[in-house]
């Protein structure tokens, strides 16, 4: 089957954050939304049909994560990442942000150091702060158009930390951390007693023939100190189903964390979370292949557009995911001017870079490429017009 990712689907009025939730952030709700990390592509037909079939039963009682769901999860992990997970090493999670929050609540104390590499997905910053943990930020470097970890700084901050929240692949920018980098992270964390939460929500979205490396698979040391989160939500554009999974091979860590989840009853899914995820993992290979091919075309389009029309904008282009990082620092405008002009002149909604790590990321913005190419073209034309 050939899928149509050029199709324009009207999402406004469907109560989605990306299209209907702009007012609190931008002061208006009439912008071209290139911000929230979900795609404007139609969710896969096989997921929709599975949900419709379940609705046909017309009784929506308490669900159970049935064997068919777990078989689909286990096969996906094995076939894509060589993770040979046992059922007891897995736990359903109603969203990865919730999962990270549960780890911090269950397995850290107020005042504990939580290490992150910035710029990074904003909840990685807010969850430790809200929980009165000590947030330790290690700034990434941009080298040859991709993020790299500054290991001298990283090691110093690891000495003062109990947990690392790792974005793998990295959000923003979509940098894929290779095996050598992840082994070094594991060695440093192991040396200083730092355990690792690896958020791998964009793992399935490696582009241009690249491969994602799961942190848990780079060494026995990495497996022993880590809790890994994955999900079909970004991959198949079903974030609203709140369906994620946790993989924890270390028994001591697993007993403590899964015991917390079950004891407090905070990690159950609804009927559609299980049904949608199972359908995605069982039937999603061809849809995923075509979607990634289309996304790679969008990345190439952005790269060419910047080279021709906005050559002073520096970009970290995604090696995985659909989230690019744009640095307008050489464009002659202040951050406040850029933010105002993007919203009120170009009428484009981008994520403000300062929300990914503070003032170090002034003049930076994240753009979502998960949309029909004509929409991406329109957004970039509007942005270019600000500087022409």
C-alpha positions in Angstrom: 0.0 0.0 0.0 1.2 3.5 -0.9 0.6 6.0 1.9 0.0 9.7 1.2 2.1 12.0 3.4 1.3 15.0 1.3 -2.3 14.9 2.4 -3.5 18.0 4.2 -5.6 17.1 7.3 -7.4 19.8 9.1 -6.6 19.4 12.8 -7.8 22.7 14.1 -10.8 22.2 16.3 -9.9 18.7 17.3 -8.7 19.8 20.8 -5.0 19.1 20.0 -2.3 21.1 21.7 -0.3 21.7 18.5 -3.2 23.4 16.7 -5.6 24.5 19.4 -3.3 25.2 22.3 -1.1 28.1 21.0 -2.8 31.0 22.8 -1.0 30.6 26.2 2.4 30.3 24.6 2.2 32.8 21.7 -0.7 35.1 22.6 -2.6 34.1 19.6 -4.1 31.0 18.0 -3.8 31.7 14.3 -0.2 30.6 13.6 1.2 27.9 11.4 2.1 25.3 14.0 5.6 24.0 13.7 6.2 23.4 17.3 4.7 20.5 19.4 6.3 17.2 18.6 3.6 15.3 16.9 3.1 14.9 13.2 0.4 16.1 10.9 0.3 12.9 9.0 -2.8 10.6 9.3 -2.3 7.9 11.9 -1.9 4.5 10.2 -4.9 2.8 8.9 -4.2 -0.5 10.7 -4.1 1.3 14.0 -7.4 3.2 13.3 -9.1 -0.1 12.2 -7.9 -1.9 15.3 -9.4 0.9 17.5 -12.7 0.9 15.5 -12.9 -2.9 15.9 -12.5 -2.6 19.6 -15.2 0.2 19.7 -17.5 -2.3 18.0 -17.7 -4.4 21.2 -19.4 -1.4 23.0 -18.3 -2.4 26.5 -15.3 -0.5 27.9 -14.4 -2.2 31.2 -11.1 -2.4 32.9 -8.4 -3.6 30.4 -5.5 -5.9 30.9 -2.2 -5.8 29.1 -2.8 -9.1 27.3 -0.3 -11.6 25.9 -0.8 -10.4 22.3 0.3 -6.9 23.3 3.4 -8.2 25.1 4.3 -10.5 22.2 4.2 -7.5 19.8 6.3 -5.4 22.1 8.9 -8.1 22.7 9.2 -8.9 19.0 9.6 -5.2 18.1 12.4 -4.7 20.6 14.2 -7.8 19.4 13.8 -7.2 15.7 14.8 -3.5 15.8 17.3 -3.2 18.6 18.4 -6.8 19.4 16.9 -6.4 22.9 16.0 -9.9 24.0 13.6 -8.7 26.7 11.8 -11.1 29.0 8.3 -10.4 30.0 9.2 -9.7 33.6 11.7 -7.0 32.5 9.0 -4.9 30.9 6.3 -2.7 32.3 3.6 -0.6 30.6 4.0 3.2 31.2 1.2 5.7 30.4 3.6 8.2 28.8 7.4 8.6 29.1 7.3 12.0 30.9 5.2 10.2 33.5 7.6 7.4 33.6 10.6 9.6 34.2 8.6 11.4 37.0 7.9 8.0 38.6 11.6 7.0 38.5 12.6 10.3 40.3 9.8 9.9 42.9 10.5 6.2 43.5 14.3 6.1 43.4 15.7 9.5 44.3 15.4 12.0 47.1 15.1 15.8 47.3 18.5 17.3 46.9 19.8 14.5 44.7 21.7 15.6 41.6 20.0 14.9 38.3 22.2 15.3 35.3 21.0 16.4 31.8 22.7 17.5 28.6 21.4 20.8 27.3 19.6 22.0 25.2 17.1 19.3 26.0 13.4 18.5 26.0 11.9 20.9 28.6 10.4 18.3 31.0 13.9 16.9 31.7 14.5 20.3 33.3 11.2 20.9 35.0 10.7 17.5 36.6 13.9 17.6 38.8 13.2 21.2 39.7 9.6 20.6 40.7 10.7 17.6 42.7 13.3 19.7 44.6 16.2 17.7 43.1 19.5 19.5 42.1 19.5 20.0 38.4 23.0 19.6 36.9 23.2 20.8 33.2 26.1 19.8 31.0 26.0 21.9 27.8 26.4 20.1 24.5 28.7 21.3 21.8 27.7 21.7 18.1 30.4 20.1 16.0 30.0 19.7 12.2 26.3 20.3 12.4 25.5 17.8 15.2 25.5 17.8 19.0 28.4 16.2 20.9 28.8 15.6 24.6 31.6 17.7 26.3 32.9 14.8 28.3 35.2 16.9 30.5 32.2 18.9 31.7 30.0 15.8 31.7 32.3 13.9 34.1 32.6 16.8 36.5 28.8 17.1 36.8 28.4 13.3 37.0 30.4 13.4 40.2 27.6 15.5 41.8 24.7 13.4 40.4 22.7 10.3 41.2 20.8 10.0 37.9 21.3 11.0 34.3 18.2 11.6 32.1 19.5 10.8 28.7 17.7 11.8 25.5 18.6 9.1 23.0 18.2 10.1 20.2 18.6 13.7 21.3 15.7 16.1 21.4 16.1 18.7 20.1 18.2 18.2 16.9 17.8 14.5 16.5 21.4 13.6 17.0 22.0 9.8 17.2 24.4 8.9 20.0 26.7 6.2 18.6 28.0 3.1 20.5 31.3 4.7 21.4 29.6 7.8 22.9 27.1 5.7 24.9 29.9 3.3 26.2 31.7 6.4 27.5 28.6 7.7 29.1 28.1 4.2 30.8 31.7 4.1 32.0 31.6 7.5 33.6 28.1 7.0 35.1 29.2 3.6 36.4 32.4 5.0 37.9 30.5 7.6 39.9 27.4 5.6 40.8 25.1 7.5 38.5 22.1 5.5 37.2 20.6 6.3 33.8 17.1 6.9 32.5 17.3 6.5 28.7 14.4 8.2 26.9 14.4 6.4 23.5 11.0 7.7 22.3 12.5 8.6 18.9 14.4 5.3 18.5 12.3 4.1 15.6 12.9 7.2 13.6 16.5 6.9 12.5 16.8 8.5 9.0 18.8 7.8 5.9 19.8 4.2 6.7 21.2 5.1 10.1 20.7 2.9 13.2 19.7 3.7 16.7 21.7 2.2 19.5 19.9 1.5 22.7 21.8 2.5 25.8 21.0 -0.8 27.5 22.8 -2.7 24.7 26.2 -1.1 24.6 27.6 -3.0 27.6 26.7 -5.1 30.6 27.5 -2.0 32.7 25.0 0.1 30.8 22.3 -2.6 31.2 23.0 -2.8 34.9 22.6 0.9 35.6 19.7 1.8 33.2 16.0 2.1 32.9 14.9 2.5 29.2 11.7 4.0 27.9 10.3 3.5 24.4 7.0 4.1 22.7 5.1 3.8 19.5 3.7 7.3 20.1 6.0 9.5 18.0 6.7 6.8 15.4 3.1 6.2 14.4 1.6 9.5 15.5 -0.5 8.1 18.3 0.8 10.2 21.2 -2.8 10.7 22.4 -3.1 7.0 23.2 -0.5 7.5 26.0 1.2 4.1 25.4 4.8 3.5 26.4 6.9 0.7 27.7 9.8 0.5 30.2 12.6 -2.0 29.9 14.7 -2.7 33.0 17.1 -5.7 32.9 18.6 -5.2 36.4 16.5 -7.2 38.9 17.3 -5.0 41.9 16.3 -1.8 40.1 13.4 -3.5 38.5 12.0 -4.8 41.8 12.2 -1.3 43.3 10.8 0.6 40.4 8.1 -1.8 39.2 7.1 -2.3 42.9 6.5 1.4 43.1 4.5 1.4 39.9 2.3 -1.5 41.0 2.1 -0.4 44.7 0.8 3.1 43.8 -1.3 1.9 40.8 0.0 4.6 38.6 1.1 2.7 35.5 -1.9 1.1 33.9 -3.2 1.8 30.4 -6.6 2.2 28.9 -8.1 -0.2 26.4 -7.0 1.9 23.4 -3.4 2.2 24.6 -2.9 -1.5 24.4 -4.9 -2.1 21.2 -3.3 0.8 19.3 0.3 -0.2 20.3 -0.2 -3.8 19.4 -1.5 -2.9 16.0 1.4 -0.5 15.4 4.1 -3.0 16.4 2.5 -5.9 14.5 1.7 -4.1 11.2 3.8 -1.0 11.1 6.9 -1.9 9.2 5.9 -0.7 5.7 4.1 2.5 7.0 7.2 3.3 9.0 9.5 2.8 6.0 7.5 5.1 3.8 7.1 7.7 6.5 10.8 7.9 7.2 11.6 8.2 3.5 9.2 11.2 3.4 10.7 12.7 6.5 14.2 12.4 5.0 12.9 14.4 2.1 11.7 17.1 4.4 15.1 17.2 6.1 16.8 17.6 2.7 14.3 20.3 1.7 15.1 22.2 4.9 18.8 21.9 4.3 18.6 23.2 0.7 16.3 26.0 1.7 18.6 27.2 4.4 21.6 27.1 2.1 19.8 29.1 -0.6 17.6 31.5 1.4 18.9 31.6 5.0 22.6 30.8 4.8 23.4 32.6 8.1 21.0 30.3 10.0 23.0 27.5 11.6 21.1 24.2 11.9 21.4 20.9 13.7 19.5 18.6 11.3 17.9 15.4 12.6 19.7 12.1 12.1 16.6 10.7 13.8 13.1 12.2 14.5 11.6 15.2 12.8 12.9 17.9 15.1 15.6 20.4 13.8 17.4 23.0 15.9 17.9 26.4 14.3 20.3 29.1 15.5 19.4 32.6 14.3 22.3 34.2 16.2 23.9 35.7 13.1 20.7 37.3 11.8 21.1 40.7 13.6 18.0 40.4 15.8 17.7 40.0 19.5 16.0 36.8 20.8 13.0 38.9 21.9 12.7 40.5 18.4 12.9 37.1 16.8 10.3 35.6 19.0 7.9 38.5 18.4 8.5 38.6 14.6 8.1 34.9 14.1 4.7 34.9 15.8 3.3 38.3 14.9 4.8 38.9 11.4 5.6 35.5 10.0 2.7 33.9 11.9 4.7 30.7 12.5 4.9 28.9 15.9 8.3 27.5 16.7 9.5 26.2 20.1 11.6 28.9 21.9 15.1 27.7 22.4 15.4 29.1 25.9 12.9 26.6 27.2 15.4 23.9 26.4 18.1 25.1 28.8 17.9 28.9 29.5 19.7 31.9 28.3 22.5 29.9 26.6 20.0 29.2 23.9 18.9 32.7 23.0 18.3 33.1 19.3 17.6 29.4 18.9 14.3 27.7 18.0 13.1 24.1 17.4 11.1 23.4 14.2 8.9 20.3 13.6 9.4 18.8 10.2 6.6 16.2 10.6 4.2 17.7 8.2 3.3 17.7 4.5 6.1 19.4 2.5 3.9 22.1 1.2 3.3 23.2 4.9 7.1 23.1 5.6 7.7 25.2 2.5 5.1 27.8 3.5 6.6 28.0 7.0 10.1 28.5 5.7 9.0 31.1 3.1 7.4 33.1 5.9 10.5 32.9 8.0 12.8 33.9 5.1 10.5 36.9 4.3 11.3 38.4 7.7 15.0 38.8 6.6 14.5 39.8 3.0 
